[in-house]
Amino acid sequence: MYGVLIKPESMEVKPPAFAGVAYGMAIILTGDGISCSEPLRATCREKKGIIEVDIRLVENPDLKAEDVAALRKAVGWEARVERLRKILENTYFYAGCFHKGRLVGYLDVVSDKIDDAYIRNLAVHPDYQRLGIGSGLISMALRRIKHDGIKTVNILFEPHLAEFYLKCGFTIMAGGVIDNENK
């Protein structure tokens, strides 16, 4: 059997006014303390046998644009390092997932901080997909957005991902995109 056992790593959280940590599929918001979910058994594509890994999701971690760019390249997207530097400086919220200090999952959120928030750039390294990292990052973002009193959350995705986003609690609606860089 091929698999991974996910267990909590150190419980270090960068302490903004609101902090969150997730382990496996459960999100635990922190103010006074941190608690953890039960371990999650999942499939790992690159390892044989059962191995233990520590997966840590952190709100607003200290990130370098180059690390996010490397993750973007791993999932088949453009690196966009210079744009990522600006995004990290100006975004409302971002979250990362780390395995042994390596960024393996990321998302960012833009918002007017009143009515609307838009989740962007959800990326999970291919070797770590289907472990609950993407849904953990989404859940962390949704809890933060709700905590801050923002009315609606939006996300764009490709049609084959609709089932994933339905499971995350989104209502599927029609929408469209104009990509000014690739016209």
Backbone bond lengths (Angstrom), bond angles and torsions (degrees), N, CA, C in turn:
res aa  C-N    CA-C-N  psi(-1)  N-CA   C-N-CA  omega(-1)  CA-C   N-CA-C  phi
1 M - - - 1.454 - - 1.515 109.09 -
2 Y 1.311 116.52 140.09 1.454 122.02 177.09 1.518 107.75 -102.94
3 G 1.315 116.37 133.71 1.453 116.71 -179.80 1.500 113.14 -172.53
4 V 1.307 114.68 171.99 1.448 123.55 179.18 1.514 107.61 -135.10
5 L 1.295 116.98 137.73 1.452 121.36 172.63 1.524 106.63 -105.60
6 I 1.324 116.42 119.40 1.462 120.62 -177.98 1.518 108.45 -96.14
7 K 1.332 116.64 128.46 1.459 120.87 177.50 1.519 108.57 -134.43
8 P 1.323 118.20 158.67 1.458 120.35 -178.40 1.516 112.47 -63.84
9 E 1.332 115.37 141.09 1.455 122.61 172.64 1.516 106.84 -91.72
10 S 1.304 118.28 -159.44 1.458 120.19 176.24 1.515 109.00 -58.78
11 M 1.309 117.39 153.86 1.463 120.68 -175.74 1.516 111.39 -100.35
12 E 1.308 116.82 42.38 1.451 120.35 177.85 1.519 109.16 -80.93
13 V 1.306 115.80 130.39 1.453 121.60 177.89 1.515 107.36 -130.49
14 K 1.323 117.06 130.34 1.460 120.19 174.01 1.519 106.74 -63.22
15 P 1.332 119.45 120.27 1.460 120.03 -167.90 1.524 115.84 -88.52
16 P 1.359 118.49 81.19 1.452 118.65 168.35 1.528 108.47 -78.28
17 A 1.325 117.25 -174.95 1.462 120.54 179.62 1.528 110.40 -59.84
18 F 1.328 116.63 -29.54 1.451 122.54 179.70 1.518 106.19 -130.38
19 A 1.310 118.38 128.48 1.460 120.04 -178.50 1.509 109.95 -130.14
20 G 1.310 116.62 153.28 1.451 120.84 177.85 1.505 111.62 -146.32
21 V 1.300 116.67 147.10 1.457 122.54 175.80 1.510 107.37 -136.70
22 A 1.294 117.36 143.82 1.455 121.16 177.69 1.512 109.11 -129.05
23 Y 1.312 116.40 143.82 1.454 122.13 175.10 1.508 107.19 -130.41
24 G 1.317 117.10 126.65 1.447 119.74 -177.37 1.520 109.70 63.17
25 M 1.319 117.02 -126.68 1.453 120.89 -176.20 1.518 113.68 -95.98
26 A 1.310 118.98 -12.73 1.464 120.33 -173.84 1.518 111.39 -98.42
27 I 1.304 116.08 143.65 1.454 122.22 177.83 1.515 107.51 -109.62
28 I 1.294 116.94 133.03 1.448 120.97 179.13 1.522 107.36 -124.58
29 L 1.314 116.67 114.57 1.456 120.29 178.78 1.515 108.95 -78.38
30 T 1.312 115.65 143.59 1.454 118.70 -176.51 1.507 111.12 -120.12
31 G 1.258 116.00 144.64 1.444 124.87 171.42 1.512 104.29 -146.03
32 D 1.348 114.35 -55.32 1.450 120.66 179.11 1.522 112.45 -97.95
33 G 1.310 119.01 -22.43 1.452 120.13 -177.70 1.502 112.00 -173.69
34 I 1.321 116.43 177.40 1.449 123.12 -178.02 1.512 108.33 -124.60
35 S 1.310 117.08 136.55 1.452 120.29 170.98 1.516 107.72 -127.06
36 C 1.312 116.67 167.24 1.458 120.44 -173.11 1.511 111.93 -124.55
37 S 1.325 115.44 156.83 1.455 120.93 175.96 1.523 109.49 -85.54
38 E 1.316 115.29 175.29 1.461 120.41 173.22 1.527 108.05 -69.38
39 P 1.338 117.88 152.92 1.475 119.82 177.54 1.523 110.99 -59.46
40 L 1.295 116.55 151.30 1.453 123.91 -179.24 1.520 108.62 -112.86
41 R 1.336 117.98 127.09 1.462 121.63 175.93 1.514 107.09 -93.26
42 A 1.322 116.59 129.02 1.450 120.48 -177.08 1.527 109.67 -147.03
43 T 1.312 116.35 172.97 1.456 121.67 -177.71 1.519 110.45 -94.65
44 C 1.310 115.58 136.33 1.463 121.65 175.07 1.525 107.05 -115.63
45 R 1.316 118.11 126.78 1.465 121.79 -174.14 1.528 113.56 -74.04
46 E 1.334 117.78 -25.82 1.454 118.70 -169.99 1.523 114.62 -101.57
47 K 1.300 119.68 -10.04 1.458 122.20 -175.07 1.512 110.42 -115.18
48 K 1.317 116.49 145.91 1.460 121.09 174.53 1.514 108.32 -99.52
49 G 1.315 115.92 144.88 1.450 120.94 178.51 1.518 111.63 80.84
50 I 1.322 115.37 -174.39 1.461 121.92 178.96 1.518 107.71 -95.18
51 I 1.298 116.58 126.62 1.456 121.52 176.86 1.522 108.46 -128.98
52 E 1.301 116.74 158.51 1.464 120.87 175.62 1.513 108.88 -101.68
53 V 1.326 115.23 134.66 1.453 120.28 172.74 1.514 108.10 -133.10
54 D 1.300 116.37 151.98 1.454 122.05 175.83 1.520 107.41 -102.82
55 I 1.313 116.05 121.85 1.458 122.01 178.28 1.519 107.12 -115.70
56 R 1.317 116.35 130.79 1.455 121.23 -176.03 1.522 108.43 -132.01
57 L 1.349 117.12 125.29 1.459 122.64 174.92 1.521 108.07 -103.91
58 V 1.325 116.92 131.10 1.455 120.78 -175.09 1.524 110.00 -133.84
59 E 1.331 115.09 136.52 1.457 121.53 176.00 1.515 109.98 -81.15
60 N 1.332 116.22 133.94 1.466 123.87 178.36 1.526 113.18 46.67
61 P 1.353 117.09 54.34 1.463 119.22 178.33 1.521 111.14 -71.25
62 D 1.303 116.20 165.49 1.459 121.60 175.05 1.526 106.94 -77.08
63 L 1.322 117.14 105.56 1.466 121.82 -175.74 1.509 111.53 -118.83
64 K 1.319 115.15 150.43 1.458 122.28 171.43 1.530 107.49 -103.54
65 A 1.315 115.55 142.02 1.460 120.26 179.02 1.526 110.81 -57.11
66 E 1.318 117.24 -33.91 1.466 121.31 -179.23 1.533 111.65 -64.45
67 D 1.337 116.97 -34.63 1.468 120.07 178.52 1.526 111.10 -69.16
68 V 1.330 116.27 -41.21 1.467 120.06 177.30 1.532 109.22 -66.97
69 A 1.332 117.09 -39.76 1.465 121.37 178.59 1.531 111.00 -61.48
70 A 1.321 117.42 -41.16 1.475 120.80 178.41 1.527 110.56 -63.33
71 L 1.324 117.19 -39.61 1.466 120.70 177.25 1.526 109.92 -65.67
72 R 1.321 117.47 -43.97 1.463 121.08 177.90 1.527 110.88 -57.81
73 K 1.329 117.27 -43.80 1.468 120.92 178.60 1.525 111.11 -63.50
74 A 1.333 117.33 -37.96 1.464 121.25 -179.71 1.524 112.04 -63.34
75 V 1.350 117.64 -29.92 1.467 120.02 178.58 1.530 112.27 -94.30
76 G 1.348 116.84 4.53 1.458 120.53 175.25 1.513 115.48 93.23
77 W 1.331 118.01 15.01 1.457 121.86 178.65 1.522 109.91 -100.93
78 E 1.332 115.68 166.44 1.463 120.82 173.62 1.527 110.06 -66.53
79 A 1.326 117.32 147.07 1.475 121.81 -178.47 1.534 111.55 -68.73
80 R 1.315 118.48 -51.22 1.470 124.32 176.60 1.541 113.64 55.13
81 V 1.303 117.50 48.29 1.467 122.19 -174.23 1.525 112.47 -57.62
82 E 1.315 117.84 -47.54 1.479 119.43 -177.43 1.520 111.63 -63.88
83 R 1.310 117.28 -41.41 1.473 120.18 177.31 1.524 110.59 -65.43
84 L 1.325 117.08 -38.34 1.469 120.58 179.42 1.525 111.65 -63.59
85 R 1.310 117.54 -36.57 1.479 119.86 176.19 1.530 110.06 -57.55
86 K 1.321 116.50 -45.19 1.469 121.09 179.33 1.530 111.25 -67.08
87 I 1.337 116.08 -40.96 1.465 120.03 179.39 1.520 110.30 -60.71
88 L 1.329 117.24 -47.90 1.469 120.72 -178.43 1.528 112.08 -62.60
89 E 1.319 117.39 -30.15 1.463 121.27 178.78 1.521 112.43 -78.68
90 N 1.338 117.92 -25.19 1.460 120.59 -168.96 1.517 115.81 -119.66
91 T 1.301 119.25 -3.71 1.456 120.43 -176.11 1.528 111.37 -75.76
92 Y 1.307 115.98 154.82 1.464 122.44 177.56 1.524 111.05 -68.34
93 F 1.335 115.82 -41.16 1.458 120.81 -173.70 1.518 108.80 -159.85
94 Y 1.322 117.14 144.08 1.460 120.48 168.91 1.516 109.00 -145.89
95 A 1.319 114.49 158.58 1.463 120.18 -178.70 1.516 108.64 -138.90
96 G 1.316 115.22 149.51 1.453 120.57 178.95 1.509 110.94 -131.92
97 C 1.305 115.66 154.41 1.450 122.71 173.46 1.518 107.10 -118.80
98 F 1.316 115.92 133.33 1.453 121.76 -174.13 1.521 111.87 -124.64
99 H 1.313 115.39 141.02 1.460 121.97 170.14 1.529 106.53 -126.40
100 K 1.325 115.81 115.65 1.469 122.58 -177.87 1.526 111.24 51.92
101 G 1.326 116.86 43.35 1.455 122.45 177.44 1.515 115.24 81.41
102 R 1.321 118.05 -4.55 1.468 122.44 -178.95 1.521 109.39 -95.81
103 L 1.335 116.61 132.92 1.460 121.47 176.89 1.524 109.14 -70.81
104 V 1.347 116.65 118.50 1.462 120.94 -179.92 1.523 112.15 -119.90
105 G 1.335 117.71 -5.75 1.451 122.43 177.03 1.517 110.23 -153.89
106 Y 1.331 116.75 147.38 1.470 120.66 -175.77 1.513 109.72 -157.91
107 L 1.320 116.06 147.79 1.458 122.73 164.58 1.515 108.14 -152.47
108 D 1.329 115.09 157.70 1.460 119.32 172.63 1.520 109.27 -133.38
109 V 1.333 114.80 160.95 1.464 122.26 -176.28 1.518 108.60 -132.07
110 V 1.321 116.72 130.97 1.457 121.70 170.33 1.522 107.21 -106.91
111 S 1.329 116.04 147.85 1.463 118.82 -175.76 1.520 111.34 -160.63
112 D 1.349 114.99 153.81 1.457 120.66 168.99 1.523 110.29 -86.38
113 K 1.326 116.69 -2.00 1.468 125.85 177.62 1.532 113.31 66.98
114 I 1.336 117.43 14.66 1.459 121.63 179.55 1.528 110.44 -130.22
115 D 1.313 116.31 -64.85 1.462 122.05 -172.77 1.517 114.58 -105.35
116 D 1.324 117.89 -39.25 1.455 120.48 -169.96 1.525 112.89 -131.56
117 A 1.319 114.75 143.86 1.459 122.57 170.52 1.523 106.93 -133.39
118 Y 1.312 116.22 145.67 1.457 122.66 -177.87 1.523 108.27 -128.04
119 I 1.323 116.22 114.55 1.458 121.28 177.77 1.522 107.96 -82.05
120 R 1.338 115.46 128.61 1.464 120.92 -176.98 1.528 110.61 -130.02
121 N 1.294 115.19 161.99 1.462 122.51 167.82 1.519 115.10 56.03
122 L 1.325 118.85 37.07 1.458 119.22 173.94 1.523 107.67 -67.74
123 A 1.317 116.15 118.98 1.465 121.41 -179.52 1.522 109.19 -138.71
124 V 1.320 116.14 133.62 1.458 122.61 174.61 1.526 106.95 -128.63
125 H 1.332 116.02 128.09 1.463 120.89 -179.84 1.531 109.44 -53.01
126 P 1.335 118.17 137.42 1.466 120.89 -177.33 1.535 114.39 -53.27
127 D 1.311 118.35 -33.39 1.469 120.93 179.54 1.524 112.73 -71.60
128 Y 1.331 117.89 -11.43 1.464 122.52 -176.32 1.523 112.85 -119.77
129 Q 1.331 117.02 8.93 1.453 119.95 179.42 1.519 110.96 -74.13
130 R 1.310 115.54 153.92 1.474 124.94 -179.17 1.528 112.56 67.55
131 L 1.333 115.84 29.56 1.472 121.52 175.03 1.523 111.59 -111.79
132 G 1.327 117.91 2.77 1.456 121.11 -178.20 1.520 113.53 93.09
133 I 1.326 117.71 4.50 1.462 121.10 -177.01 1.528 110.95 -70.03
134 G 1.328 117.63 -47.18 1.463 120.48 179.85 1.514 111.80 -60.84
135 S 1.326 116.89 -47.23 1.460 119.34 179.09 1.529 110.92 -67.36
136 G 1.332 117.53 -32.10 1.457 120.44 176.26 1.518 111.88 -65.75
137 L 1.323 116.89 -42.62 1.466 120.55 177.48 1.528 110.88 -64.89
138 I 1.342 116.88 -43.58 1.466 120.66 177.86 1.527 109.73 -60.26
139 S 1.321 116.77 -47.10 1.466 120.58 -178.81 1.526 111.21 -61.40
140 M 1.326 116.85 -41.75 1.460 120.41 177.87 1.529 110.27 -60.55
141 A 1.332 116.85 -45.44 1.457 120.47 179.80 1.529 111.19 -63.87
142 L 1.336 116.96 -43.65 1.468 120.41 -179.45 1.528 111.38 -61.99
143 R 1.308 116.98 -41.18 1.475 119.70 178.53 1.523 111.39 -65.87
144 R 1.309 117.52 -40.57 1.463 120.54 178.88 1.529 110.36 -64.41
145 I 1.333 116.54 -44.86 1.461 121.73 -179.27 1.531 110.00 -62.20
146 K 1.320 116.84 -45.55 1.471 120.76 178.43 1.525 110.50 -63.53
147 H 1.310 116.85 -43.96 1.475 121.52 179.05 1.524 111.14 -57.06
148 D 1.337 116.71 -37.12 1.461 121.58 -178.58 1.523 113.14 -82.54
149 G 1.341 117.61 0.96 1.456 121.37 174.84 1.517 115.13 77.97
150 I 1.309 118.08 19.43 1.465 121.66 179.53 1.534 108.52 -80.19
151 K 1.340 115.98 132.62 1.465 121.83 -170.41 1.525 114.58 -68.16
152 T 1.321 119.12 -52.61 1.465 120.57 -174.01 1.527 111.45 -126.91
153 V 1.328 113.73 154.33 1.462 121.78 177.70 1.516 107.91 -125.16
154 N 1.315 116.18 132.08 1.465 122.22 -179.00 1.518 109.71 -120.84
155 I 1.319 115.41 152.98 1.457 121.40 175.21 1.520 107.95 -153.70
156 L 1.322 116.69 142.97 1.461 121.62 173.67 1.517 107.66 -107.34
157 F 1.333 116.58 143.23 1.458 120.45 179.29 1.513 109.30 -156.07
158 E 1.305 115.75 164.43 1.456 121.27 177.73 1.531 109.15 -77.20
159 P 1.341 117.78 147.96 1.464 121.39 -174.56 1.529 115.27 -52.58
160 H 1.327 118.83 -34.41 1.466 119.63 -177.53 1.537 112.47 -69.33
161 L 1.334 117.79 -9.13 1.467 122.06 178.56 1.528 112.73 -98.19
162 A 1.335 117.72 4.70 1.465 121.15 -176.09 1.527 112.62 -56.94
163 E 1.324 118.13 -42.03 1.463 120.62 -178.69 1.536 111.46 -61.75
164 F 1.329 116.40 -41.35 1.470 120.47 177.66 1.528 110.64 -58.72
165 Y 1.335 117.16 -47.94 1.461 120.35 -177.11 1.521 112.65 -71.91
166 L 1.332 118.05 -29.69 1.463 120.23 172.31 1.527 109.93 -62.36
167 K 1.336 116.80 -42.80 1.465 121.01 178.50 1.531 111.71 -64.67
168 C 1.323 116.65 -26.86 1.469 121.23 177.80 1.528 112.00 -80.82
169 G 1.347 117.53 -4.83 1.450 120.94 176.28 1.518 116.10 104.42
170 F 1.315 117.93 2.29 1.455 120.76 -179.09 1.519 110.94 -80.47
171 T 1.337 117.10 148.22 1.451 124.39 169.39 1.517 106.56 -93.26
172 I 1.317 117.40 130.38 1.458 121.22 -177.80 1.522 109.18 -83.77
173 M 1.331 115.40 126.83 1.456 122.74 178.97 1.524 108.16 -131.67
174 A 1.314 117.62 163.52 1.458 121.12 176.46 1.518 109.54 -77.51
175 G 1.292 116.41 151.35 1.461 122.03 178.85 1.517 108.89 -161.71
176 G 1.287 115.31 -178.81 1.456 120.10 178.89 1.511 110.96 -153.66
177 V 1.331 115.23 163.62 1.461 122.02 -178.48 1.511 108.86 -136.94
178 I 1.314 116.23 141.26 1.457 122.36 168.12 1.527 106.13 -117.43
179 D 1.339 116.88 120.63 1.456 122.31 179.31 1.522 107.97 -99.16
180 N 1.315 117.81 101.78 1.458 122.40 -176.24 1.518 113.69 -69.21
181 E 1.331 117.16 -18.14 1.466 120.12 178.33 1.527 111.72 -83.24
182 N 1.302 117.58 -27.02 1.472 120.79 -173.78 1.524 112.24 -121.39
183 K 1.317 116.79 47.80 1.477 120.51 178.53 1.490 110.47 -82.37
